Amino acid sequence: MGGRPKSSCRSPAATANFARGKACKPSGNRPLKGATASQPRVQTLPTLFRFLGFLAILGAIVFGGMLALTIFVTPEQREMSAPIPAQRFNR
């Protein structure tokens, strides 16, 4: 089977270690690319994907707010009158 080594990061003990700031180690016989014996490489999302995800969530919140305003707020109709100076009529 090839591919990435299986990780033991899904066990309850690994979750508790992660909460304490400790990274989980891969349980395969092959270390991850770029890992050293003393400090394994932790896999994280690339910065661009994190940024795009943040923008998508922010856009969804703004869109949801605008949609909620159009559904729940009804404008009040009223008459409007504005004084017009007489100089505009005498041209």
SETORNU-465911 format. One record per atom (N, C-alpha, C): residue in one letter; atom name; residue number from 1; x, y, z; chain. Coordinates in steps of 0.1 Angstrom, whole numbers, m for minus. Example, Ala and Ser with C-alpha at 12.3 -4.5 7.8 and 13.67 -1.06 7.14 Angstrom:
REM SETORNU-465911
<r rest="A" atom="N" nr="1" xx="132" yy="m57" zz="78" kette="A"/>
<r rest="A" atom="CA" nr="1" xx="123" yy="m45" zz="78" kette="A"/>
<r rest="A" atom="C" nr="1" xx="132" yy="m33" zz="78" kette="A"/>
<r rest="S" atom="N" nr="2" xx="128" yy="m22" zz="71" kette="A"/>
<r rest="S" atom="CA" nr="2" xx="137" yy="m11" zz="71" kette="A"/>
<r rest="S" atom="C" nr="2" xx="129" yy="0" zz="79" kette="A"/>
//
This chain:
REM SETORNU-465911
<r rest="M" atom="N" nr="1" xx="8" yy="m12" zz="0" kette="A"/>
<r rest="M" atom="CA" nr="1" xx="0" yy="0" zz="0" kette="A"/>
<r rest="M" atom="C" nr="1" xx="9" yy="12" zz="0" kette="A"/>
<r rest="G" atom="N" nr="2" xx="13" yy="20" zz="m3" kette="A"/>
<r rest="G" atom="CA" nr="2" xx="22" yy="32" zz="m2" kette="A"/>
<r rest="G" atom="C" nr="2" xx="14" yy="44" zz="4" kette="A"/>
<r rest="G" atom="N" nr="3" xx="18" yy="55" zz="1" kette="A"/>
<r rest="G" atom="CA" nr="3" xx="12" yy="67" zz="6" kette="A"/>
<r rest="G" atom="C" nr="3" xx="17" yy="72" zz="19" kette="A"/>
<r rest="R" atom="N" nr="4" xx="10" yy="80" zz="25" kette="A"/>
<r rest="R" atom="CA" nr="4" xx="14" yy="86" zz="38" kette="A"/>
<r rest="R" atom="C" nr="4" xx="13" yy="76" zz="49" kette="A"/>
<r rest="P" atom="N" nr="5" xx="22" yy="77" zz="59" kette="A"/>
<r rest="P" atom="CA" nr="5" xx="21" yy="68" zz="70" kette="A"/>
<r rest="P" atom="C" nr="5" xx="8" yy="71" zz="79" kette="A"/>
<r rest="K" atom="N" nr="6" xx="3" yy="61" zz="85" kette="A"/>
<r rest="K" atom="CA" nr="6" xx="m9" yy="64" zz="93" kette="A"/>
<r rest="K" atom="C" nr="6" xx="m5" yy="72" zz="106" kette="A"/>
<r rest="S" atom="N" nr="7" xx="m13" yy="80" zz="110" kette="A"/>
<r rest="S" atom="CA" nr="7" xx="m10" yy="89" zz="121" kette="A"/>
<r rest="S" atom="C" nr="7" xx="m18" yy="84" zz="133" kette="A"/>
<r rest="S" atom="N" nr="8" xx="m13" yy="86" zz="145" kette="A"/>
<r rest="S" atom="CA" nr="8" xx="m20" yy="82" zz="157" kette="A"/>
<r rest="S" atom="C" nr="8" xx="m26" yy="95" zz="163" kette="A"/>
<r rest="C" atom="N" nr="9" xx="m29" yy="105" zz="155" kette="A"/>
<r rest="C" atom="CA" nr="9" xx="m34" yy="118" zz="160" kette="A"/>
<r rest="C" atom="C" nr="9" xx="m49" yy="118" zz="163" kette="A"/>
<r rest="R" atom="N" nr="10" xx="m55" yy="107" zz="160" kette="A"/>
<r rest="R" atom="CA" nr="10" xx="m70" yy="107" zz="162" kette="A"/>
<r rest="R" atom="C" nr="10" xx="m74" yy="100" zz="175" kette="A"/>
<r rest="S" atom="N" nr="11" xx="m64" yy="95" zz="183" kette="A"/>
<r rest="S" atom="CA" nr="11" xx="m68" yy="89" zz="195" kette="A"/>
<r rest="S" atom="C" nr="11" xx="m71" yy="99" zz="206" kette="A"/>
<r rest="P" atom="N" nr="12" xx="m78" yy="96" zz="216" kette="A"/>
<r rest="P" atom="CA" nr="12" xx="m81" yy="106" zz="227" kette="A"/>
<r rest="P" atom="C" nr="12" xx="m69" yy="111" zz="234" kette="A"/>
<r rest="A" atom="N" nr="13" xx="m59" yy="102" zz="235" kette="A"/>
<r rest="A" atom="CA" nr="13" xx="m47" yy="106" zz="242" kette="A"/>
<r rest="A" atom="C" nr="13" xx="m39" yy="117" zz="234" kette="A"/>
<r rest="A" atom="N" nr="14" xx="m40" yy="115" zz="220" kette="A"/>
<r rest="A" atom="CA" nr="14" xx="m33" yy="125" zz="212" kette="A"/>
<r rest="A" atom="C" nr="14" xx="m40" yy="138" zz="212" kette="A"/>
<r rest="T" atom="N" nr="15" xx="m54" yy="138" zz="213" kette="A"/>
<r rest="T" atom="CA" nr="15" xx="m61" yy="150" zz="214" kette="A"/>
<r rest="T" atom="C" nr="15" xx="m58" yy="157" zz="226" kette="A"/>
<r rest="A" atom="N" nr="16" xx="m56" yy="150" zz="237" kette="A"/>
<r rest="A" atom="CA" nr="16" xx="m53" yy="157" zz="250" kette="A"/>
<r rest="A" atom="C" nr="16" xx="m39" yy="163" zz="249" kette="A"/>
<r rest="N" atom="N" nr="17" xx="m29" yy="155" zz="243" kette="A"/>
<r rest="N" atom="CA" nr="17" xx="m16" yy="161" zz="241" kette="A"/>
<r rest="N" atom="C" nr="17" xx="m16" yy="173" zz="232" kette="A"/>
<r rest="F" atom="N" nr="18" xx="m24" yy="173" zz="222" kette="A"/>
<r rest="F" atom="CA" nr="18" xx="m25" yy="185" zz="213" kette="A"/>
<r rest="F" atom="C" nr="18" xx="m30" yy="197" zz="221" kette="A"/>
<r rest="A" atom="N" nr="19" xx="m40" yy="195" zz="230" kette="A"/>
<r rest="A" atom="CA" nr="19" xx="m45" yy="206" zz="238" kette="A"/>
<r rest="A" atom="C" nr="19" xx="m35" yy="211" zz="247" kette="A"/>
<r rest="R" atom="N" nr="20" xx="m25" yy="203" zz="251" kette="A"/>
<r rest="R" atom="CA" nr="20" xx="m14" yy="208" zz="260" kette="A"/>
<r rest="R" atom="C" nr="20" xx="m3" yy="214" zz="252" kette="A"/>
<r rest="G" atom="N" nr="21" xx="m4" yy="214" zz="238" kette="A"/>
<r rest="G" atom="CA" nr="21" xx="6" yy="221" zz="230" kette="A"/>
<r rest="G" atom="C" nr="21" xx="16" yy="211" zz="225" kette="A"/>
<r rest="K" atom="N" nr="22" xx="14" yy="198" zz="226" kette="A"/>
<r rest="K" atom="CA" nr="22" xx="23" yy="188" zz="221" kette="A"/>
<r rest="K" atom="C" nr="22" xx="18" yy="183" zz="207" kette="A"/>
<r rest="A" atom="N" nr="23" xx="27" yy="182" zz="198" kette="A"/>
<r rest="A" atom="CA" nr="23" xx="23" yy="177" zz="185" kette="A"/>
<r rest="A" atom="C" nr="23" xx="22" yy="162" zz="185" kette="A"/>
<r rest="C" atom="N" nr="24" xx="14" yy="156" zz="176" kette="A"/>
<r rest="C" atom="CA" nr="24" xx="13" yy="142" zz="175" kette="A"/>
<r rest="C" atom="C" nr="24" xx="23" yy="137" zz="165" kette="A"/>
<r rest="K" atom="N" nr="25" xx="28" yy="125" zz="168" kette="A"/>
<r rest="K" atom="CA" nr="25" xx="38" yy="119" zz="159" kette="A"/>
<r rest="K" atom="C" nr="25" xx="32" yy="108" zz="150" kette="A"/>
<r rest="P" atom="N" nr="26" xx="37" yy="107" zz="138" kette="A"/>
<r rest="P" atom="CA" nr="26" xx="32" yy="97" zz="129" kette="A"/>
<r rest="P" atom="C" nr="26" xx="36" yy="83" zz="134" kette="A"/>
<r rest="S" atom="N" nr="27" xx="27" yy="73" zz="132" kette="A"/>
<r rest="S" atom="CA" nr="27" xx="30" yy="60" zz="138" kette="A"/>
<r rest="S" atom="C" nr="27" xx="36" yy="50" zz="127" kette="A"/>
<r rest="G" atom="N" nr="28" xx="39" yy="55" zz="115" kette="A"/>
<r rest="G" atom="CA" nr="28" xx="45" yy="46" zz="105" kette="A"/>
<r rest="G" atom="C" nr="28" xx="59" yy="44" zz="108" kette="A"/>
<r rest="N" atom="N" nr="29" xx="65" yy="36" zz="100" kette="A"/>
<r rest="N" atom="CA" nr="29" xx="80" yy="33" zz="101" kette="A"/>
<r rest="N" atom="C" nr="29" xx="88" yy="43" zz="93" kette="A"/>
<r rest="R" atom="N" nr="30" xx="81" yy="52" zz="86" kette="A"/>
<r rest="R" atom="CA" nr="30" xx="88" yy="62" zz="78" kette="A"/>
<r rest="R" atom="C" nr="30" xx="84" yy="76" zz="83" kette="A"/>
<r rest="P" atom="N" nr="31" xx="94" yy="85" zz="86" kette="A"/>
<r rest="P" atom="CA" nr="31" xx="90" yy="98" zz="91" kette="A"/>
<r rest="P" atom="C" nr="31" xx="85" yy="106" zz="79" kette="A"/>
<r rest="L" atom="N" nr="32" xx="77" yy="116" zz="83" kette="A"/>
<r rest="L" atom="CA" nr="32" xx="72" yy="125" zz="72" kette="A"/>
<r rest="L" atom="C" nr="32" xx="83" yy="133" zz="66" kette="A"/>
<r rest="K" atom="N" nr="33" xx="81" yy="138" zz="54" kette="A"/>
<r rest="K" atom="CA" nr="33" xx="91" yy="145" zz="46" kette="A"/>
<r rest="K" atom="C" nr="33" xx="95" yy="158" zz="54" kette="A"/>
<r rest="G" atom="N" nr="34" xx="107" yy="160" zz="56" kette="A"/>
<r rest="G" atom="CA" nr="34" xx="112" yy="172" zz="63" kette="A"/>
<r rest="G" atom="C" nr="34" xx="112" yy="170" zz="78" kette="A"/>
<r rest="A" atom="N" nr="35" xx="109" yy="159" zz="84" kette="A"/>
<r rest="A" atom="CA" nr="35" xx="109" yy="156" zz="98" kette="A"/>
<r rest="A" atom="C" nr="35" xx="123" yy="152" zz="103" kette="A"/>
<r rest="T" atom="N" nr="36" xx="126" yy="156" zz="115" kette="A"/>
<r rest="T" atom="CA" nr="36" xx="138" yy="152" zz="121" kette="A"/>
<r rest="T" atom="C" nr="36" xx="134" yy="142" zz="133" kette="A"/>
<r rest="A" atom="N" nr="37" xx="144" yy="136" zz="138" kette="A"/>
<r rest="A" atom="CA" nr="37" xx="141" yy="126" zz="149" kette="A"/>
<r rest="A" atom="C" nr="37" xx="136" yy="133" zz="162" kette="A"/>
<r rest="S" atom="N" nr="38" xx="141" yy="145" zz="164" kette="A"/>
<r rest="S" atom="CA" nr="38" xx="138" yy="152" zz="177" kette="A"/>
<r rest="S" atom="C" nr="38" xx="125" yy="160" zz="175" kette="A"/>
<r rest="Q" atom="N" nr="39" xx="122" yy="165" zz="163" kette="A"/>
<r rest="Q" atom="CA" nr="39" xx="110" yy="173" zz="161" kette="A"/>
<r rest="Q" atom="C" nr="39" xx="103" yy="169" zz="148" kette="A"/>
<r rest="P" atom="N" nr="40" xx="91" yy="162" zz="149" kette="A"/>
<r rest="P" atom="CA" nr="40" xx="84" yy="158" zz="137" kette="A"/>
<r rest="P" atom="C" nr="40" xx="77" yy="170" zz="131" kette="A"/>
<r rest="R" atom="N" nr="41" xx="75" yy="168" zz="118" kette="A"/>
<r rest="R" atom="CA" nr="41" xx="69" yy="179" zz="110" kette="A"/>
<r rest="R" atom="C" nr="41" xx="54" yy="178" zz="113" kette="A"/>
<r rest="V" atom="N" nr="42" xx="48" yy="189" zz="116" kette="A"/>
<r rest="V" atom="CA" nr="42" xx="33" yy="190" zz="119" kette="A"/>
<r rest="V" atom="C" nr="42" xx="27" yy="194" zz="106" kette="A"/>
<r rest="Q" atom="N" nr="43" xx="17" yy="187" zz="101" kette="A"/>
<r rest="Q" atom="CA" nr="43" xx="10" yy="191" zz="89" kette="A"/>
<r rest="Q" atom="C" nr="43" xx="m1" yy="202" zz="92" kette="A"/>
<r rest="T" atom="N" nr="44" xx="0" yy="213" zz="85" kette="A"/>
<r rest="T" atom="CA" nr="44" xx="m10" yy="224" zz="86" kette="A"/>
<r rest="T" atom="C" nr="44" xx="m14" yy="228" zz="73" kette="A"/>
<r rest="L" atom="N" nr="45" xx="m25" yy="235" zz="72" kette="A"/>
<r rest="L" atom="CA" nr="45" xx="m30" yy="241" zz="60" kette="A"/>
<r rest="L" atom="C" nr="45" xx="m21" yy="252" zz="55" kette="A"/>
<r rest="P" atom="N" nr="46" xx="m18" yy="253" zz="42" kette="A"/>
<r rest="P" atom="CA" nr="46" xx="m10" yy="264" zz="36" kette="A"/>
<r rest="P" atom="C" nr="46" xx="m17" yy="277" zz="39" kette="A"/>
<r rest="T" atom="N" nr="47" xx="m9" yy="287" zz="40" kette="A"/>
<r rest="T" atom="CA" nr="47" xx="m14" yy="300" zz="44" kette="A"/>
<r rest="T" atom="C" nr="47" xx="m25" yy="306" zz="34" kette="A"/>
<r rest="L" atom="N" nr="48" xx="m23" yy="303" zz="21" kette="A"/>
<r rest="L" atom="CA" nr="48" xx="m32" yy="308" zz="11" kette="A"/>
<r rest="L" atom="C" nr="48" xx="m46" yy="302" zz="13" kette="A"/>
<r rest="F" atom="N" nr="49" xx="m47" yy="289" zz="16" kette="A"/>
<r rest="F" atom="CA" nr="49" xx="m59" yy="282" zz="18" kette="A"/>
<r rest="F" atom="C" nr="49" xx="m66" yy="287" zz="30" kette="A"/>
<r rest="R" atom="N" nr="50" xx="m58" yy="290" zz="41" kette="A"/>
<r rest="R" atom="CA" nr="50" xx="m64" yy="296" zz="53" kette="A"/>
<r rest="R" atom="C" nr="50" xx="m70" yy="309" zz="50" kette="A"/>
<r rest="F" atom="N" nr="51" xx="m63" yy="318" zz="43" kette="A"/>
<r rest="F" atom="CA" nr="51" xx="m68" yy="331" zz="39" kette="A"/>
<r rest="F" atom="C" nr="51" xx="m80" yy="331" zz="31" kette="A"/>
<r rest="L" atom="N" nr="52" xx="m80" yy="322" zz="21" kette="A"/>
<r rest="L" atom="CA" nr="52" xx="m92" yy="321" zz="12" kette="A"/>
<r rest="L" atom="C" nr="52" xx="m104" yy="315" zz="20" kette="A"/>
<r rest="G" atom="N" nr="53" xx="m102" yy="306" zz="29" kette="A"/>
<r rest="G" atom="CA" nr="53" xx="m112" yy="301" zz="38" kette="A"/>
<r rest="G" atom="C" nr="53" xx="m118" yy="312" zz="47" kette="A"/>
<r rest="F" atom="N" nr="54" xx="m109" yy="320" zz="52" kette="A"/>
<r rest="F" atom="CA" nr="54" xx="m113" yy="331" zz="61" kette="A"/>
<r rest="F" atom="C" nr="54" xx="m122" yy="341" zz="52" kette="A"/>
<r rest="L" atom="N" nr="55" xx="m118" yy="344" zz="40" kette="A"/>
<r rest="L" atom="CA" nr="55" xx="m125" yy="353" zz="32" kette="A"/>
<r rest="L" atom="C" nr="55" xx="m139" yy="347" zz="28" kette="A"/>
<r rest="A" atom="N" nr="56" xx="m139" yy="334" zz="25" kette="A"/>
<r rest="A" atom="CA" nr="56" xx="m152" yy="328" zz="22" kette="A"/>
<r rest="A" atom="C" nr="56" xx="m162" yy="328" zz="34" kette="A"/>
<r rest="I" atom="N" nr="57" xx="m157" yy="326" zz="46" kette="A"/>
<r rest="I" atom="CA" nr="57" xx="m165" yy="326" zz="58" kette="A"/>
<r rest="I" atom="C" nr="57" xx="m170" yy="340" zz="60" kette="A"/>
<r rest="L" atom="N" nr="58" xx="m161" yy="350" zz="59" kette="A"/>
<r rest="L" atom="CA" nr="58" xx="m165" yy="364" zz="61" kette="A"/>
<r rest="L" atom="C" nr="58" xx="m175" yy="369" zz="50" kette="A"/>
<r rest="G" atom="N" nr="59" xx="m173" yy="364" zz="38" kette="A"/>
<r rest="G" atom="CA" nr="59" xx="m183" yy="368" zz="27" kette="A"/>
<r rest="G" atom="C" nr="59" xx="m197" yy="361" zz="30" kette="A"/>
<r rest="A" atom="N" nr="60" xx="m197" yy="349" zz="35" kette="A"/>
<r rest="A" atom="CA" nr="60" xx="m209" yy="342" zz="38" kette="A"/>
<r rest="A" atom="C" nr="60" xx="m216" yy="349" zz="50" kette="A"/>
<r rest="I" atom="N" nr="61" xx="m209" yy="354" zz="60" kette="A"/>
<r rest="I" atom="CA" nr="61" xx="m215" yy="362" zz="71" kette="A"/>
<r rest="I" atom="C" nr="61" xx="m221" yy="375" zz="66" kette="A"/>
<r rest="V" atom="N" nr="62" xx="m214" yy="382" zz="57" kette="A"/>
<r rest="V" atom="CA" nr="62" xx="m219" yy="395" zz="52" kette="A"/>
<r rest="V" atom="C" nr="62" xx="m231" yy="392" zz="43" kette="A"/>
<r rest="F" atom="N" nr="63" xx="m231" yy="382" zz="34" kette="A"/>
<r rest="F" atom="CA" nr="63" xx="m242" yy="378" zz="26" kette="A"/>
<r rest="F" atom="C" nr="63" xx="m254" yy="374" zz="34" kette="A"/>
<r rest="G" atom="N" nr="64" xx="m252" yy="367" zz="44" kette="A"/>
<r rest="G" atom="CA" nr="64" xx="m263" yy="363" zz="53" kette="A"/>
<r rest="G" atom="C" nr="64" xx="m269" yy="374" zz="60" kette="A"/>
<r rest="G" atom="N" nr="65" xx="m261" yy="384" zz="64" kette="A"/>
<r rest="G" atom="CA" nr="65" xx="m266" yy="396" zz="71" kette="A"/>
<r rest="G" atom="C" nr="65" xx="m275" yy="404" zz="61" kette="A"/>
<r rest="M" atom="N" nr="66" xx="m270" yy="406" zz="49" kette="A"/>
<r rest="M" atom="CA" nr="66" xx="m278" yy="413" zz="39" kette="A"/>
<r rest="M" atom="C" nr="66" xx="m291" yy="406" zz="36" kette="A"/>
<r rest="L" atom="N" nr="67" xx="m290" yy="393" zz="35" kette="A"/>
<r rest="L" atom="CA" nr="67" xx="m302" yy="385" zz="32" kette="A"/>
<r rest="L" atom="C" nr="67" xx="m312" yy="387" zz="43" kette="A"/>
<r rest="A" atom="N" nr="68" xx="m307" yy="386" zz="56" kette="A"/>
<r rest="A" atom="CA" nr="68" xx="m316" yy="388" zz="67" kette="A"/>
<r rest="A" atom="C" nr="68" xx="m323" yy="402" zz="67" kette="A"/>
<r rest="L" atom="N" nr="69" xx="m315" yy="412" zz="64" kette="A"/>
<r rest="L" atom="CA" nr="69" xx="m321" yy="426" zz="63" kette="A"/>
<r rest="L" atom="C" nr="69" xx="m332" yy="427" zz="53" kette="A"/>
<r rest="T" atom="N" nr="70" xx="m330" yy="420" zz="41" kette="A"/>
<r rest="T" atom="CA" nr="70" xx="m340" yy="421" zz="31" kette="A"/>
<r rest="T" atom="C" nr="70" xx="m353" yy="414" zz="35" kette="A"/>
<r rest="I" atom="N" nr="71" xx="m351" yy="403" zz="42" kette="A"/>
<r rest="I" atom="CA" nr="71" xx="m363" yy="395" zz="46" kette="A"/>
<r rest="I" atom="C" nr="71" xx="m370" yy="401" zz="58" kette="A"/>
<r rest="F" atom="N" nr="72" xx="m363" yy="405" zz="68" kette="A"/>
<r rest="F" atom="CA" nr="72" xx="m370" yy="409" zz="81" kette="A"/>
<r rest="F" atom="C" nr="72" xx="m372" yy="424" zz="82" kette="A"/>
<r rest="V" atom="N" nr="73" xx="m367" yy="433" zz="74" kette="A"/>
<r rest="V" atom="CA" nr="73" xx="m369" yy="447" zz="76" kette="A"/>
<r rest="V" atom="C" nr="73" xx="m377" yy="452" zz="64" kette="A"/>
<r rest="T" atom="N" nr="74" xx="m388" yy="458" zz="67" kette="A"/>
<r rest="T" atom="CA" nr="74" xx="m397" yy="464" zz="56" kette="A"/>
<r rest="T" atom="C" nr="74" xx="m396" yy="479" zz="58" kette="A"/>
<r rest="P" atom="N" nr="75" xx="m393" yy="486" zz="47" kette="A"/>
<r rest="P" atom="CA" nr="75" xx="m392" yy="501" zz="48" kette="A"/>
<r rest="P" atom="C" nr="75" xx="m406" yy="507" zz="50" kette="A"/>
<r rest="E" atom="N" nr="76" xx="m406" yy="519" zz="56" kette="A"/>
<r rest="E" atom="CA" nr="76" xx="m418" yy="526" zz="59" kette="A"/>
<r rest="E" atom="C" nr="76" xx="m420" yy="536" zz="48" kette="A"/>
<r rest="Q" atom="N" nr="77" xx="m431" yy="536" zz="41" kette="A"/>
<r rest="Q" atom="CA" nr="77" xx="m434" yy="545" zz="30" kette="A"/>
<r rest="Q" atom="C" nr="77" xx="m440" yy="558" zz="36" kette="A"/>
<r rest="R" atom="N" nr="78" xx="m434" yy="570" zz="31" kette="A"/>
<r rest="R" atom="CA" nr="78" xx="m439" yy="583" zz="36" kette="A"/>
<r rest="R" atom="C" nr="78" xx="m437" yy="593" zz="25" kette="A"/>
<r rest="E" atom="N" nr="79" xx="m444" yy="604" zz="25" kette="A"/>
<r rest="E" atom="CA" nr="79" xx="m443" yy="614" zz="15" kette="A"/>
<r rest="E" atom="C" nr="79" xx="m430" yy="622" zz="18" kette="A"/>
<r rest="M" atom="N" nr="80" xx="m425" yy="628" zz="7" kette="A"/>
<r rest="M" atom="CA" nr="80" xx="m413" yy="636" zz="9" kette="A"/>
<r rest="M" atom="C" nr="80" xx="m415" yy="649" zz="1" kette="A"/>
<r rest="S" atom="N" nr="81" xx="m412" yy="660" zz="8" kette="A"/>
<r rest="S" atom="CA" nr="81" xx="m413" yy="673" zz="1" kette="A"/>
<r rest="S" atom="C" nr="81" xx="m400" yy="680" zz="4" kette="A"/>
<r rest="A" atom="N" nr="82" xx="m395" yy="687" zz="m6" kette="A"/>
<r rest="A" atom="CA" nr="82" xx="m382" yy="695" zz="m5" kette="A"/>
<r rest="A" atom="C" nr="82" xx="m385" yy="709" zz="m11" kette="A"/>
<r rest="P" atom="N" nr="83" xx="m381" yy="719" zz="m4" kette="A"/>
<r rest="P" atom="CA" nr="83" xx="m383" yy="733" zz="m9" kette="A"/>
<r rest="P" atom="C" nr="83" xx="m374" yy="735" zz="m21" kette="A"/>
<r rest="I" atom="N" nr="84" xx="m379" yy="741" zz="m31" kette="A"/>
<r rest="I" atom="CA" nr="84" xx="m371" yy="745" zz="m43" kette="A"/>
<r rest="I" atom="C" nr="84" xx="m370" yy="760" zz="m44" kette="A"/>
<r rest="P" atom="N" nr="85" xx="m358" yy="765" zz="m45" kette="A"/>
<r rest="P" atom="CA" nr="85" xx="m357" yy="780" zz="m45" kette="A"/>
<r rest="P" atom="C" nr="85" xx="m364" yy="786" zz="m58" kette="A"/>
<r rest="A" atom="N" nr="86" xx="m369" yy="798" zz="m57" kette="A"/>
<r rest="A" atom="CA" nr="86" xx="m376" yy="804" zz="m68" kette="A"/>
<r rest="A" atom="C" nr="86" xx="m367" yy="807" zz="m80" kette="A"/>
<r rest="Q" atom="N" nr="87" xx="m354" yy="809" zz="m77" kette="A"/>
<r rest="Q" atom="CA" nr="87" xx="m345" yy="812" zz="m88" kette="A"/>
<r rest="Q" atom="C" nr="87" xx="m344" yy="801" zz="m98" kette="A"/>
<r rest="R" atom="N" nr="88" xx="m347" yy="789" zz="m95" kette="A"/>
<r rest="R" atom="CA" nr="88" xx="m346" yy="778" zz="m104" kette="A"/>
<r rest="R" atom="C" nr="88" xx="m358" yy="779" zz="m114" kette="A"/>
<r rest="F" atom="N" nr="89" xx="m369" yy="784" zz="m110" kette="A"/>
<r rest="F" atom="CA" nr="89" xx="m381" yy="785" zz="m119" kette="A"/>
<r rest="F" atom="C" nr="89" xx="m379" yy="797" zz="m129" kette="A"/>
<r rest="N" atom="N" nr="90" xx="m372" yy="807" zz="m126" kette="A"/>
<r rest="N" atom="CA" nr="90" xx="m371" yy="819" zz="m134" kette="A"/>
<r rest="N" atom="C" nr="90" xx="m360" yy="820" zz="m143" kette="A"/>
<r rest="R" atom="N" nr="91" xx="m356" yy="809" zz="m149" kette="A"/>
<r rest="R" atom="CA" nr="91" xx="m345" yy="809" zz="m158" kette="A"/>
<r rest="R" atom="C" nr="91" xx="m349" yy="812" zz="m172" kette="A"/>
//
